[in-house]
Amino acid sequence: VSNSTIKRFFVIGDEPKPYTPTDDELKAQVRDVRDNYMQTTQNRIDRYRNQKELGIETADTEEVFKQLLEYTQYLRDYPSGENWWSKNPMVFDEWSLSGVVS
């Protein structure tokens, strides 16, 4: 019985390059994140207003409600920043702790 050797050959060279998204793709991704944050924020704003209208205890304080309104403006303005698509906007809790709140 003879031992046969299996030989494997690998081609070195045209290996796949890692995918790098375009600026337009990055902008779309960051806008999607921003839009999700805006929807979540709008839901909290609506809940606060509805609870006030019903005269029941609100889940958020009036101060937090006003911060949510300011945060919404931050999210609206976010795409006007320099290289804004290079990172996602801050979530509300991070933003409110950042000292940006007036």
Backbone torsions as a table, in degrees:
resi	resn	phi	psi	omega
1	VAL	NA	129.5	-178.9
2	SER	-102.1	144.0	175.1
3	ASN	-84.9	125.0	175.3
4	SER	-104.5	143.0	-179.2
5	THR	-101.3	132.5	176.3
6	ILE	-92.1	127.3	179.7
7	LYS	-109.0	136.0	177.6
8	ARG	-117.3	140.3	-179.5
9	PHE	-119.5	136.2	177.8
10	PHE	-118.7	135.4	177.5
11	VAL	-92.6	124.7	179.0
12	ILE	-102.7	135.0	179.0
13	GLY	144.7	-105.3	-171.9
14	ASP	-68.8	63.5	176.7
15	GLU	-77.2	149.4	179.9
16	PRO	-60.7	138.3	178.6
17	LYS	-88.9	146.3	177.7
18	PRO	-62.3	144.2	-178.9
19	TYR	-74.8	130.6	175.6
20	THR	-117.2	115.1	-179.0
21	PRO	-65.4	150.9	177.4
22	THR	-76.2	165.5	176.7
23	ASP	-59.5	-39.6	179.3
24	ASP	-63.1	-39.0	177.6
25	GLU	-67.2	-41.4	177.9
26	LEU	-63.3	-42.0	179.1
27	LYS	-61.3	-42.5	179.4
28	ALA	-64.1	-40.9	179.3
29	GLN	-63.8	-46.3	-178.6
30	VAL	-68.2	-37.1	176.1
31	ARG	-62.0	-39.8	177.6
32	ASP	-61.3	-43.7	177.8
33	VAL	-61.8	-48.4	179.9
34	ARG	-58.9	-44.1	-179.7
35	ASP	-63.2	-37.6	176.1
36	ASN	-65.1	-42.3	176.8
37	TYR	-61.6	-40.9	179.9
38	MET	-63.9	-40.4	-179.8
39	GLN	-65.4	-43.6	178.1
40	THR	-61.7	-43.2	179.5
41	THR	-64.8	-43.4	179.6
42	GLN	-62.5	-36.8	177.0
43	ASN	-61.7	-41.3	178.5
44	ARG	-67.8	-39.7	178.3
45	ILE	-63.0	-46.3	179.2
46	ASP	-61.5	-43.0	179.4
47	ARG	-60.5	-44.9	179.8
48	TYR	-59.6	-49.0	-179.1
49	ARG	-62.4	-41.9	179.1
50	ASN	-63.8	-43.2	179.3
51	GLN	-64.4	-40.6	176.7
52	LYS	-61.9	-44.4	-179.2
53	GLU	-61.6	-37.1	179.6
54	LEU	-79.8	-11.3	-179.7
55	GLY	74.0	26.3	178.4
56	ILE	-107.4	165.8	-179.2
57	GLU	-62.3	134.6	-177.9
58	THR	-87.3	149.4	178.1
59	ALA	-71.7	-30.9	178.0
60	ASP	-113.3	154.0	175.9
61	THR	-78.1	167.5	176.9
62	GLU	-62.6	-36.1	178.7
63	GLU	-62.8	-44.4	178.8
64	VAL	-65.4	-39.4	177.4
65	PHE	-56.6	-46.4	179.2
66	LYS	-65.5	-37.0	175.9
67	GLN	-64.4	-37.9	177.3
68	LEU	-62.0	-38.8	176.9
69	LEU	-64.1	-43.0	178.2
70	GLU	-66.1	-39.3	179.0
71	TYR	-63.1	-39.1	176.6
72	THR	-59.2	-41.2	177.8
73	GLN	-65.8	-40.8	175.5
74	TYR	-55.5	-44.9	-179.4
75	LEU	-66.7	-38.7	177.6
76	ARG	-62.9	-40.6	-177.7
77	ASP	-80.2	-14.5	-172.3
78	TYR	-51.4	-46.2	-178.2
79	PRO	-67.5	-4.0	178.1
80	SER	-91.9	-4.6	179.5
81	GLY	-76.4	160.5	-179.8
82	GLU	-70.6	130.5	-179.3
83	ASN	50.7	36.4	-175.9
84	TRP	-57.9	-26.6	-176.4
85	TRP	-79.2	-4.2	-178.2
86	SER	-80.1	-11.1	176.2
87	LYS	-157.1	157.7	179.5
88	ASN	-75.1	153.3	174.6
89	PRO	-66.4	162.7	178.2
90	MET	-70.9	146.8	170.6
91	VAL	-73.4	164.3	-173.6
92	PHE	-55.8	-48.5	-176.9
93	ASP	-62.4	-40.9	177.5
94	GLU	-64.5	-44.3	179.9
95	TRP	-62.3	-44.9	-176.9
96	SER	-68.0	-26.5	178.0
97	LEU	-87.4	-10.7	-174.4
98	SER	-77.0	-12.0	-178.2
99	GLY	88.4	4.4	179.1
100	VAL	-74.8	-26.0	-176.8
101	VAL	-63.4	136.0	179.6
102	SER	-87.5	NA	NA
